[in-house]
Amino acid sequence: MKKIVLIIPVIIIIILVMTIGSQSDEPNTKNEPNFHVTLASPEIYENGVYSSTFVLEKGEYFFRFVPNGDSPQILTISLEGDNFGFSENFKLNGTLHETGISEYYTWDYDGEKEILIPSQKEISLQISPNGNLKGSVSVDIIRK
C-alpha cells in the first residue's frame, strides 16, 4: 500500500514535467500579430499616410481591426513586395445590438481581409485613413 501512495505523486510529477517541457518547445504564435500598429494621432502619419516596411514569411494571413465609432469611415491599405501587391478600401460598419435594457454598437471593417504571401517577402505597407487623422484604429496582420 505504501508503494502505491509513493508511486502516484511520482507519476503526477512526471506528467507535469513532460507537459511543461512539451509546451516550452513550441511557442504559441496563434493570433499573435506579425504586424501591429495603433493609429491614434496625426503625428503617426506623413502626408496623411502611415507607412512601414517588414518581412512576412510564406503563408496565409488576415487583417484584424480594433475600430470604434470615431475610426476612419474608409481605411485604404496597400501592401507591396517583389512580384506581390494587395490593396483594399475597408469600410467601417457599425452593428447595432439591442438587449432588453440597452442598445450598443460593435464596429468592424468590411473588405477582403485575407492575404496569401507566396514566398518570404519584404513588404511595404501603406495605410490611408482618407483624411480622418484623429479617429483611432488598431491594425494587425496575423498568420493563419
C-alpha positions as CSV (number, residue, x, y, z in Angstrom):
1,M,0.0,0.0,0.0
2,K,2.9,2.4,0.8
3,K,4.4,1.8,-2.6
4,I,1.1,2.9,-4.4
5,V,1.0,6.1,-2.2
6,L,4.5,6.9,-3.3
7,I,4.1,6.0,-7.0
8,I,1.0,8.2,-7.6
9,P,2.8,11.5,-6.7
10,V,5.8,10.5,-8.8
11,I,3.6,9.8,-11.8
12,I,1.8,13.1,-11.4
13,I,5.2,14.9,-11.2
14,I,6.4,13.1,-14.3
15,I,3.3,14.1,-16.3
16,L,3.6,17.7,-15.2
17,V,7.2,17.9,-16.2
18,M,6.5,16.3,-19.6
19,T,3.6,18.6,-20.2
20,I,5.5,21.8,-19.3
21,G,8.5,20.6,-21.3
22,S,6.4,19.9,-24.5
23,Q,4.8,23.3,-24.2
24,S,8.0,25.2,-24.0
25,D,9.4,23.5,-27.1
26,E,6.8,25.1,-29.4
27,P,5.9,28.8,-28.8
28,N,2.2,29.6,-29.1
29,T,2.0,32.0,-32.0
30,K,-1.7,31.6,-32.9
31,N,-3.3,35.1,-33.1
32,E,-0.1,36.9,-32.3
33,P,0.3,39.7,-34.8
34,N,3.1,39.6,-37.3
35,F,2.5,43.4,-37.7
36,H,0.7,45.8,-35.4
37,V,0.0,49.5,-35.3
38,T,-2.4,51.7,-33.4
39,L,-3.3,54.8,-35.5
40,A,-4.5,57.3,-32.9
41,S,-2.6,60.5,-33.6
42,P,-2.0,62.8,-36.6
43,E,1.8,62.7,-35.8
44,I,1.9,59.0,-36.9
45,Y,1.1,60.0,-40.5
46,E,3.4,61.5,-43.1
47,N,1.4,63.5,-45.7
48,G,-1.8,61.7,-44.5
49,V,-0.4,58.2,-44.9
50,Y,1.1,55.7,-42.4
51,S,4.0,53.7,-43.9
52,S,6.0,50.7,-42.6
53,T,8.3,48.0,-44.0
54,F,8.6,44.5,-42.6
55,V,9.2,40.9,-43.7
56,L,6.4,38.2,-43.9
57,E,7.1,34.6,-44.3
58,K,5.3,32.4,-46.9
59,G,1.8,31.7,-45.7
60,E,-1.8,32.8,-45.3
61,Y,-2.5,36.0,-43.3
62,F,-5.5,38.0,-42.3
63,F,-6.2,41.5,-41.1
64,R,-7.7,42.1,-37.7
65,F,-9.0,45.6,-36.7
66,V,-9.9,47.2,-33.4
67,P,-12.1,50.2,-34.5
68,N,-14.6,52.3,-32.8
69,G,-17.3,54.8,-33.9
70,D,-14.7,57.5,-34.4
71,S,-12.4,55.4,-36.6
72,P,-12.0,56.4,-40.2
73,Q,-15.0,55.6,-42.4
74,I,-12.7,54.3,-45.2
75,L,-9.3,52.8,-44.4
76,T,-7.2,52.1,-47.5
77,I,-4.5,49.6,-47.0
78,S,-1.9,48.7,-49.6
79,L,0.9,46.0,-49.4
80,E,3.6,45.8,-52.0
81,G,6.6,43.4,-52.4
82,D,8.6,41.8,-55.1
83,N,6.0,40.4,-57.6
84,F,3.3,41.0,-55.0
85,G,0.6,43.5,-54.5
86,F,-2.6,43.9,-52.4
87,S,-4.9,46.9,-52.0
88,E,-8.3,47.2,-50.3
89,N,-10.6,50.0,-49.3
90,F,-12.1,48.8,-45.9
91,K,-15.4,50.4,-45.0
92,L,-16.3,50.9,-41.3
93,N,-19.5,49.1,-40.4
94,G,-21.4,49.5,-37.2
95,T,-23.8,46.7,-36.0
96,L,-26.5,47.7,-33.5
97,H,-27.1,45.3,-30.7
98,E,-30.3,45.6,-28.6
99,T,-30.7,43.9,-25.3
100,G,-33.7,44.2,-23.0
101,I,-32.1,47.1,-21.2
102,S,-29.7,48.8,-23.6
103,E,-28.5,49.4,-27.1
104,Y,-24.9,49.4,-28.3
105,Y,-22.8,49.2,-31.4
106,T,-19.9,47.0,-32.3
107,W,-17.6,48.1,-35.1
108,D,-15.6,46.3,-37.8
109,Y,-14.2,46.9,-41.3
110,D,-15.8,45.3,-44.3
111,G,-13.5,44.2,-47.1
112,E,-11.1,41.4,-48.2
113,K,-9.2,40.6,-45.1
114,E,-7.2,37.5,-46.3
115,I,-3.8,37.7,-47.8
116,L,-1.7,34.9,-49.4
117,I,2.1,35.5,-49.4
118,P,3.6,33.1,-51.9
119,S,7.1,33.3,-50.6
120,Q,9.1,35.2,-47.9
121,K,8.9,38.9,-48.9
122,E,9.8,42.3,-47.6
123,I,6.5,44.1,-47.5
124,S,5.9,47.8,-47.9
125,L,2.7,48.8,-46.2
126,Q,0.7,52.0,-46.5
127,I,-2.4,52.9,-44.6
128,S,-4.5,55.9,-45.5
129,P,-7.4,57.0,-43.3
130,N,-8.6,59.1,-46.2
131,G,-8.3,62.4,-44.3
132,N,-9.5,61.2,-40.8
133,L,-6.2,61.5,-38.9
134,K,-7.8,61.8,-35.5
135,G,-10.1,58.7,-35.4
136,S,-8.2,55.8,-33.8
137,V,-8.0,52.2,-35.1
138,S,-5.6,49.3,-34.5
139,V,-4.5,47.2,-37.4
140,D,-3.0,43.7,-37.1
141,I,-1.7,41.3,-39.7
142,I,-1.9,37.8,-38.3
143,R,-0.7,34.5,-39.8
144,K,-3.4,31.8,-40.0
